[in-house]
Amino acid sequence: MTTDEKRGAGTAAVVDRLFVRNRMSVVGLAIAIAAFGNIVFLYIVGRASSSPSPYIGLLTYIVLPVCLSIGLGVILLGAWRERKRRLRQRPGSPPLPRIDLNEPSQRRSIALVATCGLAFTVLSLAGSYRSYEFTESRQFCGELCHNVMRPESVTHDKYSHARVGCTECHVGAGANWYVRSKLSGLRQVYKTVSGTYPRPIETPVANLRPAPETCEQCHWPKQFWGSRLKVINHFSSDEKNTPRQVRLLMKVGGGEPSVGVAGNIHWAMNIGNAVTYRSDSKRQTIPYVRSQEISSGRVTEYFLRGVDAAKAAALQARKMDCVDCHNRPTHVYMPPERSVDEALASRRIDPSLPFAKAQALEALSARYTTNAEAMGAISSKLQAFYRNKFPEVAIAHGDAIRKMVQETQNIFNESMFPSMNVDWKTHPNNIGHLSSLGCFRCHDGDHVSKDGKVISKDCNICHSFVRESDNSPSAGSESVKFKHPIDIGDLSSANCVDCHSAS
């Protein structure tokens, strides 16, 4: 018998003693080898691609490792069953394999098993970390569940937090919130698979981590101070798309007294004052506000006029933080009027086209049941309008009209999602007060304390309309009174949302 034959016989004997020479273990071995081979292949494909599909990550780091584990489990189960079978056939046989390190064949086999075990452990640790990393990625959160999370994924990629991962806001750091989010995710996965998820996704998120543990890890409230100039471009819905510019001096305020005057917009951000309120489940109707000065401890309670105090007390209380105003920090569903204004200002829609704003808004305001229907209708409506009403323009500016059609379709795709019953009116944005109540949920002049204090509706608390002064660098700007482009009478008793919500 040659040396190689002896080694082969010794290895076969060890395999036989480990009870893995049976059909079930062979099947498990085949499953494990196939899964491992696919993991290696898909890992290489994923690394070679600049933008790999999220399904590659799902298969590589979640599905196939589970299959590999199942295959190894089947091997062990087959060995256990084989051991039981041998004990029944030969009652006197040893219950466990005999290992004798004096035999070279056993030493080689044990060394091989130990090496494979160590390699598997290292790969498992690396794979587990990659699995964790993948489940924290935007691709996992936003792209795998196509229809469910498409509105959130699209708006996330378009606005200011596009480079911030989903979990940095929705989970944050620490094992406790990670475990809680994954347990909650199991319920969400079930609803997605079973098709029982709500349309639209319900907001606000009830179990969202407090803003001081997420937002304030990047944004530093104590350093908020001063004022910021904000320029807003508007276009009229007339033939010439007449432009109009509004300049607001936003009084950011807040912060510690050492860096600026504490007050204005960020007065209620819990540095100098602790604000608690009670509201409906959507946090849009707020009948009760409680303010406490941290330095003196003085408490002031405000009740909405006409609301029974006992009913207000029965509502759930919430301590105010960043997301009570910045409730759409990245998932912004822009009102069509604002989107069209921005497109006109940036010349993505040619403002020289007659009635460009009016026609784009009309096309966007219609009701559509699918995206495909919307794309076709928007194109046909806009093309037909210029072909029938302004044939000379249609001939001379055909490219501009086609570009307008494409931009209007883009606006629809970025703010309206028929399959999820989501559009710009579904989730109110509480920053400002143009297309939703926003600030006026509390600052409406109707929240009054027992001693007669009122939460003011004065616009100048948060911003002022400005006109540039002379050319002197120190002249700054002066405040002017806001004048609506159309005379609608006394504005003090009206809210912007009364007309601009389009609901």
C-alpha positions in Angstrom: 0.0 0.0 0.0 1.5 3.3 -1.1 1.9 6.3 1.2 -0.9 8.3 -0.6 -3.2 5.3 -0.3 -2.5 5.1 3.4 -3.2 8.8 3.8 -6.5 8.4 1.9 -7.5 5.5 3.9 -6.7 7.3 7.1 -8.7 10.3 6.1 -11.7 8.2 5.0 -11.5 6.4 8.4 -11.6 9.8 10.2 -14.6 10.9 8.1 -16.3 7.7 8.9 -15.6 8.2 12.6 -17.1 11.7 12.5 -20.4 10.2 11.2 -20.6 12.5 8.1 -20.6 9.7 5.6 -24.3 9.7 4.9 -26.7 11.1 2.4 -28.0 14.0 4.6 -24.5 15.2 5.4 -23.5 15.0 1.7 -26.6 17.1 0.8 -25.7 19.6 3.5 -22.1 19.7 2.2 -23.4 20.4 -1.4 -25.6 23.2 -0.1 -22.7 24.8 1.9 -20.3 24.6 -1.0 -22.8 26.1 -3.5 -23.7 28.9 -1.1 -20.0 29.7 -0.3 -19.1 29.7 -4.0 -22.0 32.1 -4.8 -21.0 34.4 -1.9 -17.4 34.6 -3.2 -18.7 35.3 -6.8 -21.2 38.0 -5.8 -18.7 39.6 -3.5 -16.3 40.0 -6.4 -19.1 41.3 -8.7 -20.2 43.8 -6.0 -16.6 45.1 -5.5 -16.1 45.4 -9.2 -19.2 47.4 -9.8 -19.2 51.2 -9.1 -23.0 51.1 -8.2 -24.0 47.5 -7.4 -27.6 46.6 -7.2 -29.0 46.4 -3.7 -30.0 42.8 -4.4 -26.4 41.8 -4.7 -25.9 43.0 -1.1 -29.0 41.3 0.0 -27.9 37.9 -1.5 -24.2 38.3 -0.5 -24.6 39.3 3.1 -28.0 38.0 4.2 -29.6 35.3 2.0 -26.6 33.2 1.0 -25.0 33.2 4.5 -28.3 31.9 5.8 -28.1 29.1 3.1 -24.5 28.4 4.1 -25.5 28.1 7.8 -28.4 25.8 6.8 -26.0 23.6 4.8 -23.7 23.3 7.8 -26.6 22.6 10.0 -27.8 19.8 7.7 -24.2 18.3 7.8 -24.3 18.2 11.6 -27.9 16.9 11.7 -26.9 14.1 9.3 -23.9 13.2 11.5 -26.2 13.1 14.6 -28.6 10.8 12.8 -25.8 8.6 11.6 -24.4 8.3 15.1 -27.8 7.3 16.4 -28.2 4.7 13.7 -24.8 3.1 14.4 -25.5 3.0 18.1 -28.7 1.1 17.4 -27.0 -1.4 15.1 -23.9 -1.9 17.3 -24.9 -1.2 20.9 -21.4 -1.8 22.2 -19.7 0.7 19.9 -18.3 3.9 21.4 -20.8 6.8 21.5 -18.2 9.4 20.3 -15.3 9.1 17.8 -11.9 8.1 19.2 -9.2 10.6 18.5 -5.6 9.5 18.8 -3.1 12.3 18.1 -0.4 9.7 17.8 -1.8 8.7 14.4 -0.4 10.9 11.6 -3.6 10.6 9.6 -5.7 11.9 12.5 -3.3 14.7 13.2 -3.6 15.8 9.5 -7.4 15.6 9.6 -7.7 17.5 12.8 -5.3 20.2 11.5 -7.4 20.4 8.4 -10.6 20.7 10.3 -9.1 23.3 12.7 -7.8 25.4 9.8 -11.1 25.3 8.0 -12.9 26.1 11.3 -10.6 29.1 11.9 -11.1 30.3 8.3 -14.8 29.9 8.6 -14.8 31.9 11.9 -12.8 34.7 10.4 -15.0 34.9 7.3 -18.1 34.7 9.5 -17.0 37.6 11.6 -16.2 39.7 8.4 -19.4 38.6 6.8 -21.4 39.5 10.0 -19.9 43.0 10.0 -20.7 43.4 6.3 -24.2 42.2 6.9 -24.6 44.8 9.7 -23.1 47.5 7.4 -25.4 46.6 4.5 -28.6 46.7 6.7 -27.5 50.2 7.7 -27.2 51.4 4.1 -29.5 53.6 2.2 -29.8 50.9 -0.5 -31.2 48.5 2.0 -33.6 51.0 3.6 -34.8 52.8 0.5 -34.4 50.6 -2.6 -35.1 46.9 -1.7 -38.7 47.7 -0.8 -39.3 49.4 -4.1 -42.9 50.6 -3.9 -43.1 51.0 -0.1 -40.2 53.3 0.4 -39.8 54.9 -3.0 -41.3 58.3 -2.0 -38.9 58.5 1.0 -35.9 57.3 -1.1 -36.5 59.7 -3.9 -36.9 62.8 -1.7 -33.9 61.7 0.5 -31.6 61.7 -2.6 -32.8 65.2 -3.7 -32.5 67.3 -0.6 -30.1 68.5 2.0 -29.4 65.2 3.9 -28.8 63.1 0.8 -25.3 62.1 2.1 -26.6 61.3 5.6 -27.5 57.6 6.0 -31.1 56.7 6.9 -30.0 55.1 10.2 -28.1 58.1 11.4 -31.5 59.9 12.0 -33.9 56.9 12.3 -31.6 54.9 14.6 -28.6 56.8 15.8 -25.7 55.3 17.8 -25.8 52.6 20.5 -26.8 49.0 20.7 -30.1 49.7 22.5 -31.7 51.7 19.7 -30.1 49.4 17.1 -31.9 46.4 18.6 -35.1 48.3 18.9 -35.0 49.3 15.3 -34.3 45.8 14.0 -37.2 44.4 16.1 -39.4 47.1 14.6 -38.0 46.3 11.2 -39.2 42.6 11.5 -42.8 43.9 11.7 -42.2 46.2 8.7 -40.7 43.3 6.7 -43.8 41.2 7.4 -46.1 44.0 6.3 -44.1 44.5 3.1 -44.2 40.8 2.2 -47.9 40.4 3.1 -48.8 43.7 1.3 -50.5 45.1 4.4 -48.4 48.2 4.8 -50.3 51.5 5.0 -50.6 53.8 1.9 -49.2 56.3 2.6 -46.7 55.4 5.3 -48.0 57.0 8.5 -46.4 60.0 10.0 -45.1 61.3 12.4 -42.9 58.4 13.4 -44.0 57.7 17.0 -40.9 55.9 18.1 -38.3 58.2 16.4 -35.3 58.8 18.5 -35.2 62.2 20.3 -33.6 64.9 18.3 -30.8 65.7 20.9 -29.5 62.2 20.2 -29.5 62.5 16.4 -29.9 66.0 14.9 -27.8 67.7 17.5 -24.9 65.4 17.0 -24.2 67.5 13.9 -26.2 70.7 14.5 -25.0 72.6 17.5 -28.0 74.5 19.1 -25.9 76.6 21.4 -24.2 78.2 18.5 -27.3 79.3 16.6 -27.4 83.0 16.5 -27.8 86.1 14.3 -29.9 86.4 11.1 -29.8 84.9 7.7 -30.9 86.4 4.4 -33.3 84.2 2.4 -34.2 85.1 -1.2 -37.4 83.5 -2.7 -38.2 83.8 -6.4 -41.8 83.9 -7.4 -43.4 84.0 -10.9 -46.9 85.1 -11.6 -49.3 82.9 -13.6 -49.8 85.5 -16.3 -48.6 85.3 -19.9 -45.2 86.8 -19.2 -44.6 84.7 -16.1 -43.8 88.0 -14.4 -41.0 87.5 -11.8 -41.1 88.8 -8.3 -38.5 88.4 -5.6 -39.1 88.3 -1.8 -36.2 88.9 0.5 -36.5 87.7 4.1 -34.2 88.4 7.0 -34.6 85.2 9.0 -34.0 85.9 12.7 -32.4 82.6 13.6 -31.7 83.7 17.2 -31.5 81.0 19.9 -28.2 80.0 21.2 -26.5 81.0 24.4 -26.3 84.7 25.4 -22.5 84.5 25.1 -22.8 84.1 21.3 -25.7 86.3 20.5 -29.2 87.4 21.6 -31.2 84.4 22.7 -34.6 84.5 21.2 -36.5 84.7 17.9 -36.9 81.5 15.9 -35.0 79.2 18.2 -36.3 80.7 21.4 -38.1 77.4 22.1 -35.2 75.0 21.5 -34.8 74.0 25.2 -31.7 76.0 26.0 -33.3 78.9 27.9 -36.9 77.5 27.8 -38.5 74.1 28.0 -41.6 73.9 25.9 -44.2 71.1 26.2 -47.3 70.8 24.1 -50.4 68.6 23.7 -51.8 67.8 20.2 -53.7 65.4 18.0 -51.9 62.3 16.7 -50.6 64.2 13.6 -49.3 67.1 15.7 -51.1 69.6 13.6 -53.8 70.8 16.0 -52.1 72.0 19.3 -54.7 73.2 21.9 -52.2 73.4 24.8 -48.6 74.8 25.2 -46.6 74.9 28.4 -43.4 77.1 28.6 -41.0 77.0 31.5 -38.1 79.4 31.9 -35.1 77.2 32.9 -33.3 79.9 34.9 -36.3 81.0 37.0 -38.5 78.0 36.8 -41.5 80.2 35.9 -44.2 78.3 34.1 -46.8 79.8 31.6 -49.6 77.7 30.2 -51.4 78.7 27.0 -54.8 77.3 25.9 -56.4 77.6 22.5 -59.5 79.7 22.7 -62.6 77.7 22.7 -60.9 74.4 23.7 -62.0 72.7 26.8 -59.0 72.4 29.2 -60.0 68.9 30.4 -60.1 67.6 26.8 -56.7 69.2 26.2 -55.3 67.6 29.3 -56.3 64.2 28.0 -54.1 64.5 24.9 -50.6 63.1 25.0 -47.9 65.6 26.0 -44.6 65.9 24.1 -41.5 67.9 24.8 -40.7 70.1 21.9 -37.5 69.4 19.9 -36.1 70.0 16.5 -38.5 67.8 14.5 -41.6 69.6 15.8 -40.8 72.3 13.3 -38.2 70.6 11.1 -40.5 67.6 10.6 -39.4 67.0 7.0 -35.7 67.6 7.3 -35.0 65.5 4.1 -38.2 63.8 2.9 -39.6 67.0 1.4 -42.6 66.9 -0.9 -42.3 70.3 -2.6 -45.5 72.1 -3.5 -45.8 72.3 -7.3 -45.9 76.1 -7.3 -42.6 76.2 -5.5 -41.0 73.6 -7.7 -42.2 75.4 -10.9 -40.9 78.7 -9.5 -37.4 77.2 -8.9 -37.5 75.6 -12.4 -38.3 79.0 -14.0 -35.6 80.8 -11.9 -33.0 78.3 -12.9 -34.2 78.3 -16.6 -34.9 74.6 -16.5 -38.3 75.9 -17.8 -37.9 78.8 -20.2 -39.7 81.8 -18.6 -40.2 83.4 -22.1 -42.8 80.6 -23.0 -46.3 82.2 -22.6 -48.2 81.1 -19.5 -45.4 78.5 -18.7 -46.1 78.6 -15.0 -49.9 78.5 -15.3 -49.8 75.5 -17.7 -47.2 73.6 -15.7 -49.3 74.0 -12.6 -52.4 73.0 -14.4 -50.8 69.8 -15.6 -49.4 69.0 -12.2 -52.7 69.7 -10.4 -54.7 67.0 -12.2 -55.4 63.7 -10.6 -53.5 60.7 -11.9 -53.7 57.0 -10.8 -50.3 55.9 -12.1 -47.0 57.5 -13.0 -47.3 56.3 -16.6 -50.7 58.0 -16.9 -49.2 61.2 -15.5 -46.3 61.2 -17.9 -48.5 60.8 -20.9 -51.1 63.4 -19.8 -48.5 66.1 -18.9 -46.8 65.7 -22.3 -50.0 65.8 -24.3 -51.5 68.7 -22.3 -48.5 71.0 -22.6 -47.8 70.1 -26.3 -51.4 70.6 -27.2 -51.7 74.0 -25.4 -48.8 75.6 -27.4 -49.8 73.9 -30.6 -53.4 75.2 -30.4 -53.0 78.5 -28.6 -49.5 79.6 -29.8 -48.6 77.8 -33.0 -45.8 80.2 -33.8 -44.2 79.6 -30.4 -44.7 75.8 -30.9 -42.7 75.9 -34.1 -40.0 78.4 -33.1 -39.4 77.1 -29.6 -40.1 73.4 -29.9 -37.0 72.4 -28.0 -37.9 74.7 -25.1 -41.4 73.2 -25.0 -40.0 69.6 -24.9 -37.6 70.6 -22.1 -40.5 72.1 -20.2 -42.5 68.9 -20.6 -39.5 66.9 -19.3 -39.0 69.2 -16.3 -42.7 69.1 -15.4 -42.6 65.3 -15.5 -39.5 65.4 -13.3 -41.3 67.6 -10.8 -44.2 65.1 -10.7 -41.9 62.2 -10.2 -40.1 63.9 -7.3 -43.2 65.0 -5.3 -46.1 62.8 -6.3 -46.4 59.0 -5.9 -49.9 57.7 -6.9 -49.1 54.1 -5.9 -48.5 55.1 -2.3 -51.2 57.9 -2.2 -48.5 60.4 -1.6 -48.3 64.0 -2.9 -47.1 67.3 -1.5 -50.3 67.7 0.6 -50.0 64.3 2.3 -47.2 65.2 4.8 -47.4 68.8 5.9 -44.1 70.6 6.2 -44.1 72.6 9.5 -41.2 74.9 8.5 -42.8 78.2 7.5 -46.5 78.7 6.9 -47.2 79.0 3.2 -48.6 75.7 2.2 -49.4 74.3 5.6 -50.1 75.8 9.0 -46.6 75.2 10.3 -45.7 78.1 12.6 -49.3 79.1 13.0 -50.2 75.9 14.8 -49.1 77.8 17.9 -48.3 81.3 16.7 -51.9 82.1 15.7 -52.8 84.8 18.2 -55.4 82.4 19.8 -53.3 80.7 22.4 -53.9 82.6 25.6 -52.6 82.2 29.2 -54.7 82.8 32.3 -53.1 86.1 32.8 -53.8 87.3 29.3 -50.5 86.5 27.6 -50.8 85.6 23.9 -48.6 83.5 21.6 -48.1 86.2 19.0 -48.8 85.9 15.3 -46.5 88.8 14.5 -44.4 87.9 11.5 -41.5 90.1 12.7 -40.8 87.6 15.5 -39.1 85.3 13.1 -38.4 87.3 10.0 -38.7 90.7 8.4 -39.1 91.7 4.7 -36.1 93.7 3.6 -35.2 96.3 1.0 -31.5 96.9 0.2 -30.3 100.3 1.5 -27.6 102.5 -0.1 -24.2 101.2 -1.2 -22.5 101.8 2.2 -21.1 98.5 3.5 -22.4 99.4 7.0 -25.9 100.4 5.8 -27.3 96.9 6.0 -30.9 96.6 5.0 -34.2 98.1 6.3 -37.4 96.4 7.1 -40.5 96.9 4.9 -44.1 95.8 5.2 -45.1 92.8 3.2 -47.4 93.5 0.3 -49.2 90.7 -1.4 -49.0 90.8 -5.2 -52.8 90.6 -5.4 -54.9 92.8 -3.1 -56.8 90.4 -0.9 -57.6 92.9 1.9 -56.6 92.6 5.5 -53.9 89.8 5.9 -53.8 89.8 9.7 -56.8 87.6 10.1 -55.9 85.2 7.3 -53.4 82.3 7.0 -51.3 81.8 3.9 -52.4 78.1 3.9 -56.0 79.3 3.4 -55.2 79.9 -0.3 -51.9 78.2 -0.9 -52.7 74.7 0.4 -54.8 74.0 -2.7 -56.6 71.3 -0.8 
